[in-house]
Amino acid sequence: MAVADSEDRAPEIPQPAPEPQAAPPPAKRPLWMWIAIAVIAAIVLYLAIPRVLVAAKTISTDDAYVNGHVTFVAPRVPGMVKHVLVDDNNRVHKGDILLQLDKEPYEVQVAIAEAAVGVARSDLVAAQAKDQSLAGLARSQRYDLSRAIEDLKNQVAELHASVAALQAANATVVKTKADYDRARQLLETQVISREEFDRFQENYSIAEAQQDKARQDVYRIRAALGLPPPAKGEDLASVPPDLDQNFSAVKAAQSRLQQTAAQLGVTTSFQQSPDQMIADFYKRDPKGNLDAIYAQLIKAAPDVMQAGAKLTQAQANLRQAQLNLSYCDVIAEIDGVVTRRNVNPGNEVIAGQDLMAIRSLTDIWVDANFKETQLRRLRIGQPVDLEVDMYGRHKHFKGRISGFTMGTGSTLALLPAENATGNFVKVVQRLPVRIDLINYNPDVDPLFIGLSVEPHVYFDEKPSGPNAGKMLQAPIAGMVEDATPNPQ
């Protein structure tokens, strides 16, 4: 049925395609749009061109941050904390008191040390007085030694006089004996009277008596001089040439002087003669001034030296006690800001215990980790423009490269990489470069430790400052020598 209907239907005649209609003309953009596009393009060029120019003549990295030293505050003496005068984030200046320890125990130590100094000073005065007395005794004993030598010389002179008197007495005896012998012959021939003979006999006896007296005087003086009995035919006036140096009285005076001098710190040999001892004594002063010599002996005497040493020790102990007392005031050693305070009043602290830290506001720098492929054109002294995220891109700080760390970050890490295992994959390393700030004022725009920084190093500009243009800093000794002015 359906087939029959399809056969009875007439075939369709194709209709011609309609003619395409003409496209409407494009609408014109308004003028304000073109102006906006031009302004946007100008702004893009204005912002992009400087960055392109800066990028062309600088080397930069985004792996950089602010770094600085930290000073840990610790007491130098143990004690109980009495007052804590600062808290975290407080700004302090060098010399400000941060906290105070209990001073009473250290004040007691100062009082004890002061008393010890007084005792030591009194001991020194007593020692000086004692040695002054010894010096006076030594002066007297030196005079005794000189007098003993002079007395000996007088005895020797007296011996010579007695020998001369003995010789005169011997001559008188010879003459009176001859007169006596002649008178006896004349008496036998009765030429002279008995009375005249008795007179000659008397003269002869007197001469013998005077001779015996002169001989006894010589023997007495020789015995006093410690000389042995003379041998037959020996000259009674002869004495040893060094008798004045070995005589018992002289030696006794010398021994007393040596004993006193030893207490003054002057030691001499027992073999030294008195003359040598006195000569050496005078040599202690170029001009031979006795007062200067004794003053020198008193000053260098063992008692005075020992008392002076004890006084010095007592004064040092007093100074140490005073220092310990001053250490009860724990002060700030640098200008900065207090951080990490962990102490409170009443705490017992020991010497060297960390109580807080002070971060410096001025002693800071930037550590920039440049890739090793960027180091080719970097040198010490090159100027750096620093952008800190904290202040946005409108704030720039000036700096200069001051040095390169002697090792990459991977080698300075706590667990450095081990490349000898066979699993090595080359990775571009980074080297910390230190950048010092120039004309930095923390009171205006402070920088805090750890802030991110984007440094731009101007490698085409001329380096300046110390070690400009070098990779390594000069040795410190060489820098000191260069800083020393030429005496010429």
C-alpha positions as CSV (number, residue, x, y, z in Angstrom):
1,M,0.0,0.0,0.0
2,A,2.8,2.3,0.9
3,V,4.6,1.3,-2.4
4,A,1.6,2.2,-4.5
5,D,1.4,5.6,-2.9
6,S,5.0,6.3,-3.6
7,E,4.6,5.3,-7.3
8,D,1.5,7.6,-7.7
9,R,3.4,10.7,-6.2
10,A,4.9,13.0,-8.8
11,P,8.6,13.7,-8.7
12,E,9.7,16.9,-7.0
13,I,11.3,19.6,-9.2
14,P,14.5,21.2,-7.5
15,Q,14.1,24.8,-6.6
16,P,16.9,27.3,-7.4
17,A,19.1,28.4,-4.4
18,P,18.3,31.8,-3.0
19,E,20.8,34.5,-3.8
20,P,23.1,35.3,-0.9
21,Q,22.4,38.6,0.8
22,A,25.2,41.1,1.0
23,A,27.0,41.3,4.5
24,P,26.3,44.4,6.5
25,P,29.3,46.8,6.7
26,P,31.5,46.3,9.9
27,A,30.7,48.7,12.7
28,K,33.5,51.2,13.5
29,R,35.1,51.1,17.0
30,P,34.6,54.2,19.0
31,L,37.5,56.6,19.4
32,W,37.6,56.2,23.2
33,M,38.5,52.5,22.7
34,W,41.5,53.4,20.6
35,I,42.6,55.9,23.1
36,A,42.3,53.3,25.9
37,I,44.4,50.8,23.9
38,A,47.0,53.4,23.3
39,V,47.2,54.4,26.9
40,I,47.4,50.7,28.0
41,A,50.2,50.1,25.5
42,A,52.0,53.2,26.7
43,I,51.8,52.1,30.3
44,V,53.0,48.6,29.4
45,L,55.9,50.0,27.5
46,Y,56.6,52.5,30.3
47,L,56.7,49.7,32.8
48,A,58.3,47.1,30.7
49,I,61.1,49.0,29.0
50,P,62.9,50.0,32.3
51,R,62.6,46.4,33.5
52,V,64.0,45.1,30.2
53,L,66.8,47.7,30.4
54,V,67.5,46.8,34.1
55,A,67.4,43.1,33.3
56,A,69.9,43.6,30.4
57,K,72.5,45.2,32.6
58,T,71.9,43.4,36.0
59,I,72.0,39.9,37.4
60,S,69.3,39.1,40.0
61,T,67.9,36.3,42.0
62,D,64.8,35.8,44.1
63,D,66.6,33.5,46.6
64,A,67.9,36.2,49.0
65,Y,67.0,37.3,52.5
66,V,68.1,39.7,55.2
67,N,70.6,38.3,57.7
68,G,72.4,39.8,60.7
69,H,74.3,39.0,63.8
70,V,72.7,38.1,67.1
71,T,74.2,38.8,70.5
72,F,73.2,36.4,73.3
73,V,73.0,38.1,76.7
74,A,74.4,36.0,79.5
75,P,75.5,37.0,83.1
76,R,79.2,36.9,83.9
77,V,78.6,35.9,87.5
78,P,76.0,33.5,89.1
79,G,73.2,34.8,91.3
80,M,69.6,35.5,91.8
81,V,67.8,37.8,89.3
82,K,66.5,40.8,91.2
83,H,65.0,42.9,88.4
84,V,64.4,42.4,84.7
85,L,64.1,45.8,83.0
86,V,63.3,44.8,79.4
87,D,61.0,42.6,77.4
88,D,60.8,41.2,73.9
89,N,60.8,43.7,71.1
90,N,62.2,46.5,73.4
91,R,64.8,48.6,71.6
92,V,68.0,49.1,73.7
93,H,71.2,51.1,73.3
94,K,74.7,50.0,74.2
95,G,75.3,50.3,77.9
96,D,71.6,50.0,78.9
97,I,70.9,47.8,82.0
98,L,68.9,44.8,80.9
99,L,68.6,43.0,84.3
100,Q,70.1,43.1,87.8
101,L,71.3,40.3,90.0
102,D,71.2,40.4,93.8
103,K,74.3,42.5,94.8
104,E,74.5,41.8,98.5
105,P,76.7,38.7,98.4
106,Y,79.2,40.5,96.1
107,E,79.2,43.6,98.3
108,V,80.3,41.4,101.2
109,Q,83.1,40.0,99.0
110,V,84.2,43.6,98.2
111,A,84.3,44.5,101.9
112,I,86.4,41.4,102.7
113,A,88.8,42.2,99.8
114,E,89.1,45.8,101.0
115,A,90.1,44.6,104.5
116,A,92.7,42.2,103.0
117,V,94.2,45.2,101.1
118,G,94.4,47.2,104.4
119,V,96.2,44.3,106.1
120,A,98.6,43.8,103.2
121,R,99.4,47.5,103.1
122,S,100.2,47.4,106.8
123,D,102.4,44.4,106.3
124,L,104.3,46.3,103.6
125,V,104.8,49.3,105.9
126,A,106.1,47.0,108.6
127,A,108.5,45.2,106.2
128,Q,109.8,48.5,105.0
129,A,110.4,49.7,108.6
130,K,112.1,46.5,109.4
131,D,114.4,46.7,106.4
132,Q,115.0,50.3,107.1
133,S,116.3,49.2,110.5
134,L,118.4,46.5,108.9
135,A,119.8,49.0,106.5
136,G,120.9,51.2,109.4
137,L,122.4,48.2,111.1
138,A,124.2,47.3,107.9
139,R,125.5,50.8,107.6
140,S,126.9,50.6,111.1
141,Q,128.4,47.2,110.5
142,R,130.1,48.4,107.4
143,Y,131.7,51.1,109.5
144,D,132.7,48.4,112.0
145,L,134.4,46.4,109.2
146,S,136.3,49.5,108.0
147,R,137.3,50.3,111.6
148,A,138.4,46.7,112.2
149,I,140.7,47.0,109.1
150,E,142.0,50.3,110.3
151,D,142.7,48.9,113.8
152,L,144.6,46.1,112.3
153,K,146.7,48.4,110.2
154,N,147.4,50.4,113.4
155,Q,148.5,47.3,115.1
156,V,150.8,46.4,112.3
157,A,152.3,49.9,112.4
158,E,152.6,49.6,116.2
159,L,154.5,46.3,115.6
160,H,156.9,48.0,113.2
161,A,157.5,50.7,115.9
162,S,158.0,48.2,118.6
163,V,160.5,46.3,116.4
164,A,162.3,49.5,115.8
165,A,162.3,50.2,119.6
166,L,163.7,46.7,120.2
167,Q,166.4,47.3,117.7
168,A,167.3,50.6,119.5
169,A,167.3,48.7,122.8
170,N,169.6,46.1,121.4
171,A,172.0,48.8,120.2
172,T,171.9,50.4,123.7
173,V,172.6,47.0,125.3
174,V,175.6,46.5,123.1
175,K,177.0,49.9,124.0
176,T,176.3,49.7,127.7
177,K,177.8,46.2,127.8
178,A,181.0,47.4,126.1
179,D,181.1,50.3,128.6
180,Y,180.5,47.9,131.5
181,D,183.3,45.5,130.3
182,R,185.8,48.4,130.0
183,A,184.8,49.8,133.4
184,R,185.4,46.4,135.0
185,Q,188.9,46.2,133.6
186,L,189.6,49.7,134.7
187,L,188.3,48.9,138.2
188,E,190.6,45.9,138.5
189,T,193.6,48.2,137.7
190,Q,192.1,50.8,140.0
191,V,191.9,53.4,137.3
192,I,188.3,54.3,138.2
193,S,186.5,54.2,141.4
194,R,183.9,51.8,142.6
195,E,181.3,54.4,142.3
196,E,182.0,55.0,138.7
197,F,181.9,51.3,138.0
198,D,178.5,50.9,139.6
199,R,177.2,53.6,137.3
200,F,178.3,51.7,134.2
201,Q,176.9,48.5,135.7
202,E,173.5,50.3,136.3
203,N,173.4,51.6,132.8
204,Y,174.0,48.1,131.5
205,S,171.2,46.6,133.6
206,I,168.8,49.3,132.6
207,A,169.6,48.7,128.9
208,E,169.0,45.0,129.3
209,A,165.7,45.7,131.0
210,Q,164.6,48.1,128.3
211,Q,165.6,45.5,125.7
212,D,163.6,42.8,127.4
213,K,160.6,45.2,127.6
214,A,160.9,46.0,123.9
215,R,161.1,42.3,123.0
216,Q,158.0,41.6,125.1
217,D,156.1,44.4,123.4
218,V,156.9,42.9,120.0
219,Y,155.9,39.4,121.1
220,R,152.6,40.8,122.6
221,I,151.7,42.7,119.4
222,R,152.6,39.7,117.2
223,A,150.4,37.5,119.5
224,A,147.6,40.0,119.2
225,L,147.9,39.9,115.4
226,G,147.8,36.1,115.5
227,L,151.3,35.7,114.2
228,P,153.3,32.5,115.3
229,P,156.5,32.9,117.3
230,P,159.3,34.0,115.1
231,A,161.9,31.5,114.0
232,K,165.5,32.2,114.7
233,G,166.8,34.9,112.5
234,E,163.3,35.8,111.3
235,D,162.4,39.5,110.9
236,L,160.1,40.3,113.8
237,A,158.4,43.0,111.7
238,S,157.4,40.7,108.9
239,V,153.6,40.1,108.5
240,P,151.6,38.2,105.8
241,P,150.5,40.6,103.0
242,D,146.8,39.7,103.3
243,L,146.7,39.9,107.0
244,D,144.2,42.8,106.9
245,Q,141.8,40.6,104.9
246,N,142.1,37.4,107.0
247,F,142.4,38.8,110.5
248,S,139.9,37.3,113.0
249,A,138.4,40.6,114.0
250,V,138.1,41.7,110.4
251,K,136.5,38.4,109.5
252,A,134.0,38.6,112.4
253,A,133.0,42.1,111.3
254,Q,132.6,40.9,107.8
255,S,130.5,38.0,108.9
256,R,128.1,40.2,110.9
257,L,127.8,42.5,107.8
258,Q,127.1,39.5,105.6
259,Q,124.4,38.2,107.9
260,T,122.6,41.6,107.9
261,A,123.1,42.0,104.2
262,A,121.5,38.6,103.5
263,Q,118.3,39.7,105.3
264,L,118.3,42.6,102.8
265,G,118.7,40.2,99.9
266,V,122.4,40.8,99.3
267,T,124.4,37.6,99.1
268,T,128.1,37.4,98.9
269,S,130.6,34.5,98.8
270,F,132.4,33.6,102.0
271,Q,135.6,33.5,100.0
272,Q,135.3,37.2,99.2
273,S,137.7,39.5,100.9
274,P,136.5,42.5,102.9
275,D,138.0,44.9,100.4
276,Q,136.2,43.1,97.5
277,M,133.0,43.1,99.4
278,I,133.1,46.9,100.1
279,A,134.1,47.5,96.5
280,D,131.2,45.5,95.1
281,F,128.9,47.3,97.5
282,Y,129.9,50.7,96.1
283,K,129.4,49.4,92.5
284,R,125.6,49.2,93.1
285,D,125.4,52.9,92.3
286,P,127.4,54.5,89.5
287,K,128.2,57.5,91.7
288,G,128.8,55.4,94.8
289,N,126.0,57.2,96.7
290,L,125.5,55.3,99.9
291,D,122.0,56.7,100.5
292,A,120.9,55.6,97.0
293,I,122.4,52.2,97.5
294,Y,120.6,51.6,100.8
295,A,117.3,52.9,99.3
296,Q,117.7,50.4,96.5
297,L,118.4,47.6,99.0
298,I,115.3,48.5,101.0
299,K,113.1,48.5,97.9
300,A,114.5,45.1,96.7
301,A,114.6,43.4,100.1
302,P,112.9,40.0,100.2
303,D,110.5,41.1,103.0
304,V,109.5,44.2,101.1
305,M,109.1,42.3,97.9
306,Q,107.0,39.6,99.5
307,A,104.8,42.2,101.3
308,G,104.5,44.1,98.0
309,A,103.5,41.0,96.2
310,K,100.8,40.2,98.8
311,L,99.5,43.8,98.5
312,T,99.3,43.4,94.7
313,Q,97.5,40.1,95.1
314,A,95.1,41.7,97.6
315,Q,94.5,44.6,95.3
316,A,93.8,42.3,92.4
317,N,91.4,40.3,94.5
318,L,89.6,43.6,95.4
319,R,89.5,44.6,91.7
320,Q,88.0,41.2,90.9
321,A,85.4,41.5,93.7
322,Q,84.5,45.0,92.4
323,L,84.2,43.6,88.9
324,N,82.0,40.8,90.1
325,L,79.8,43.4,91.8
326,S,79.6,45.5,88.6
327,Y,78.7,42.4,86.7
328,C,75.5,42.2,88.7
329,D,74.2,44.8,86.3
330,V,73.8,42.9,83.0
331,I,74.1,45.5,80.2
332,A,73.5,45.6,76.5
333,E,76.8,45.3,74.5
334,I,75.2,46.5,71.2
335,D,72.4,48.7,70.0
336,G,69.4,46.6,68.9
337,V,66.1,44.9,69.8
338,V,65.6,42.4,72.6
339,T,64.3,39.0,71.5
340,R,63.9,35.5,73.0
341,R,63.8,36.7,76.7
342,N,63.6,33.7,79.0
343,V,64.4,35.0,82.4
344,N,62.2,36.4,85.2
345,P,62.9,37.9,88.7
346,G,63.7,35.3,91.2
347,N,65.4,32.9,88.8
348,E,68.8,31.5,89.9
349,V,71.2,31.9,86.9
350,I,74.7,30.7,86.3
351,A,77.5,32.4,84.5
352,G,77.2,32.0,80.8
353,Q,73.5,31.1,80.8
354,D,71.6,32.5,77.8
355,L,68.9,34.9,79.2
356,M,67.9,36.8,76.0
357,A,69.2,37.9,72.7
358,I,69.7,41.2,71.0
359,R,69.4,41.6,67.3
360,S,71.3,44.5,65.8
361,L,69.4,47.0,63.6
362,T,72.5,48.3,61.9
363,D,74.8,45.3,61.6
364,I,72.8,43.5,59.0
365,W,73.4,42.4,55.4
366,V,71.7,40.4,52.6
367,D,72.7,36.9,51.8
368,A,71.8,36.3,48.1
369,N,72.1,32.8,46.7
370,F,73.1,33.2,43.1
371,K,73.4,30.3,40.7
372,E,76.9,29.2,39.7
373,T,76.1,30.2,36.1
374,Q,75.5,33.8,37.3
375,L,78.9,34.2,39.1
376,R,81.0,34.8,36.0
377,R,80.5,38.5,36.0
378,L,80.1,39.1,39.8
379,R,82.9,40.8,41.7
380,I,83.4,42.5,45.1
381,G,82.4,46.1,45.1
382,Q,79.7,46.0,42.4
383,P,76.6,48.1,43.3
384,V,73.4,46.4,44.1
385,D,69.8,47.5,44.0
386,L,67.7,45.7,46.6
387,E,63.9,45.3,46.4
388,V,62.3,44.1,49.7
389,D,58.8,42.5,49.5
390,M,57.9,44.1,52.8
391,Y,57.9,47.6,51.3
392,G,56.7,46.5,47.8
393,R,58.5,47.5,44.6
394,H,58.4,51.2,45.3
395,K,61.1,51.0,48.0
396,H,64.7,50.3,47.0
397,F,67.8,49.9,49.2
398,K,71.4,50.4,48.0
399,G,74.2,47.9,48.6
400,R,77.4,46.5,47.4
401,I,78.9,43.0,47.1
402,S,81.4,42.5,50.0
403,G,82.3,38.8,49.6
404,F,81.6,35.3,48.4
405,T,81.1,32.4,50.7
406,M,83.8,29.7,50.3
407,G,81.3,26.9,49.6
408,T,77.9,26.4,48.0
409,G,74.8,25.9,50.0
410,S,74.8,22.1,49.5
411,T,78.3,21.7,50.9
412,L,77.5,23.9,54.0
413,A,74.3,22.1,54.8
414,L,74.0,19.9,57.9
415,L,73.9,16.8,55.7
416,P,75.8,17.6,52.6
417,A,75.1,15.7,49.4
418,E,77.3,12.6,48.7
419,N,78.0,12.6,45.0
420,A,80.3,9.5,45.1
421,T,77.5,7.0,45.3
422,G,77.1,6.7,41.5
423,N,73.6,8.4,41.5
424,F,74.9,11.8,40.6
425,V,72.7,14.1,38.7
426,K,74.1,17.5,37.8
427,V,72.2,20.3,39.5
428,V,73.0,23.9,39.2
429,Q,74.4,24.9,42.6
430,R,73.9,28.2,44.4
431,L,76.6,30.2,46.2
432,P,75.8,32.6,49.0
433,V,77.0,36.1,48.2
434,R,77.1,38.7,50.9
435,I,75.7,42.2,50.1
436,D,76.3,45.1,52.5
437,L,73.8,47.8,52.8
438,I,74.8,51.4,52.0
439,N,73.3,54.5,53.7
440,Y,70.9,52.3,55.6
441,N,68.8,54.1,58.3
442,P,66.9,51.7,60.5
443,D,64.9,54.5,62.1
444,V,63.3,55.4,58.7
445,D,62.9,52.0,56.9
446,P,64.0,49.2,59.2
447,L,64.8,45.7,57.8
448,F,64.1,42.6,59.8
449,I,66.1,39.4,59.8
450,G,64.7,36.8,57.3
451,L,62.8,39.2,55.0
452,S,62.9,38.2,51.3
453,V,65.0,40.4,49.1
454,E,65.4,40.6,45.3
455,P,68.8,42.0,44.6
456,H,69.9,43.4,41.2
457,V,73.6,43.5,40.7
458,Y,74.9,46.1,38.2
459,F,77.8,44.2,36.7
460,D,78.7,46.8,34.1
461,E,79.3,49.6,36.7
462,K,82.7,50.1,38.2
463,P,83.2,48.4,41.6
464,S,84.1,50.5,44.6
465,G,85.2,50.2,48.2
466,P,87.7,47.7,49.7
467,N,88.8,44.8,47.5
468,A,87.0,46.3,44.6
469,G,87.0,44.0,41.5
470,K,88.3,41.0,43.3
471,M,86.8,37.6,44.1
472,L,88.5,37.2,47.5
473,Q,89.1,39.7,50.2
474,A,92.6,40.7,51.2
475,P,94.1,39.1,54.3
476,I,93.3,41.0,57.5
477,A,97.0,41.4,58.3
478,G,97.5,43.1,55.0
479,M,94.6,45.3,55.5
480,V,96.0,46.4,58.9
481,E,99.4,47.1,57.3
482,D,97.7,49.1,54.6
483,A,95.8,51.1,57.2
484,T,99.0,51.9,59.2
485,P,100.2,55.4,58.4
486,N,103.7,55.6,57.0
487,P,106.1,57.1,59.7
488,Q,108.0,58.8,56.9
